Amino acid sequence: MSEVAKSFAEVRKNIGGLRKDLALQGLSNIWMRETARYKYSYNFTWLGLPIIQFPQDILAMQEIIWQVKPDLIIETGIAHGGSLIFYASMLELIGGDSHVLGIDIDIRPHNRIEIEKHPMFKCITMIQGSSTDEENRFMTLPKEGGRCWLHWTRITHMPMCFGNSNFTHPW
C-alpha cells in the first residue's frame, strides 16, 4: 500500500470515529451557532473577493470538485462573488472547457462590477433571477464562436450545483 493510500485509509478511519462521536458533534453544533453571532463565515476571501463560507467547507468542496471534475458548476446565490471565483479557479486547475453559472435574485451592481473585472470571470456567467423560475430553465452560456443553449434537463456531461439560496423547487 502506498503512503498516499495509507493516508486515505487513515482519513476514512478518522471520519468514521467523528461520525460516531456524538459529544463532539454537539460541540461542533454549539461552535457553529455561537460563531454565527459574529458572522464568522463572512471573514474570508478567495482571490480577493469575499467568500461567505466556512474554511473547512471550502476545503471539502475543492476535494469534491477535484474528484468529480465537473464541466459546469451552478451556484444559486452569488452575494459578493467569492464562491463563483473559487469555483472558476478550481475548474481552471482541472482544465478543459468548463464554466460556472451563478444565479441570484438580486445581483447588486457593485458586486457585479467586482466579479466582472476579476481575471477568473472569463468562465463565469451570471443570471439575475430566481433559480426556481420555469423561465430560467432555458438560458444561454457563452461558447467560442457564438452561444449555445443550456437546458436544465440536459446540462452537460458532468454538472455540479451548490446552493446558497432557499431551494424549494428542485428540477
N, C-alpha and C positions, 0 to 999 in steps of 0.2 A: 504494500500500500504506500503510495507517495505521501510526502509530507502534506501536500495540499489536501489530499483525500482524508488524511488523518485529521486535519484541521476541520474539514467539513463534518466529519463524524463527531468530533467533539462539540461542534456547534449544535448539531441535531440533539445530542445528549443534553447540552445546556438548555436548549429550548424546551425539551421535554420536562426538565426539572422546573423551569419557570412556569410552564403550563400547570403544573401540579401544586405550586406554592401559592395557596390562596391568601396567606398573610401578606406576601409580597405584592400580590395583585391588588389587595386592599390599600396598601401603602401607595402604590402607583396611582390608583384612582384618587386618593387624597391629594397626592402631589399635583396631579393634573388639575384637579378642582381648585386647589389653592393658588397655583401659578396663573390660572385664568384671571384672577383678580388683578394681576399685574400685566396682563396681555403678553405673557412670556413668548408665545408663538409669533408675536409681532416684532421681535427684537433681532431678526436675522435678515440677511440679504443673500441673493445669488447673483454673482457677476454684476453687482452694482444696483440691483433693484430689490426692494423689499419683497420677501417671500414669507407669507403667513403660514408657516409650517413648524412643527416640532423637528429639531435636527435629526432625531432618530427616525422620524418618518421619511425625511429626505434620503437618508442612507438606505432605508428599506426600499424606497421607490427606485433608487438607482440600481439596486440589486435585481429587482423585478424587471426593469427596463432592459438591463444588460442580458438577462436570461431569455426574455421573450423576444427581444429585438423587433418591436412593433414598427410598422411603417407609417402609422398615424396615431397620434395621441390627441384625444379630445379632452379638454378641460372645461368644466362648467363652473363659472365663477372666476373672473380674471383678477379683480382687485387691482393691485399695483403692478402686476405682471411678472413678478419674480418666479412664480411656478412655470409660466409659459417659457421664460428664458431658461429655467432649469431643464425642462423637457426638451427644448430645442438643443441645448448643449449636449444632453445625453444622446439625442438622435444624431447629432454631428459626430460624436465619438464612435457611434456604431457604424456610421457611413451609410451610403445608399441613398435612394430617393425617398426621403421621409418628410413628414410635415406635422405641425402642431396646429390644432384648431382650438381657439378659445372662444367660448360663448358666454355672454353676460348680459343681463337685462339692462345694466347701466354701465357702459364703459365711459368713465369720466375723461373729459378732454385732456387733462394734464397727464393722466396715466397713459392714454393712447399715444401722446407725443413721445413720452419716455420710452415706451415699448417700441414704437416705430423707428426711433433713432438708434436703437441698440443693434450691435453687429449680428446678433442671433435672430433678428426679425426676419431675415431672408427666408426662413422656412416656417413662418408663423402667419396664420390668417385669424383675424378677429371678427366676430359677428356680434352685433348688438341685437339682442332679442332673447326670448325665452328658449331654453334648450328643450322645453317640453311642447312648444307650439308645433302643430302639424305643418305649418308653412315652412318651418326651418328644417323639415326632413329632406328637402331638396335645396342644395346650395352649391356654389362653385368654389373650387380651390385653384390657385394659380398653378399652372404647369408650363414647362418650356414649350414655346410655340403656340400658346393660347391658354384656354381654360378648359378644365374637364369638370364634368358634373359629378358631384358627390351625392350618393343616395344612401341614406342611413342604413337601409337593409342590405346593401352590398357595398360597404365602405371600401375596404382594401383587403390585402392579403392578411394582415395581422394588426387590427386596430386595438387600442387600449383607451379606456376612459377613466378619468379621475374627476370626482365631483366635489366641488367646494360650494355647492348650492343645495337648495332643497329639492331633491329629485323625488317627485311624486308620481311621474308618469313615464316609467322606463319603456322603451320601444322594443 
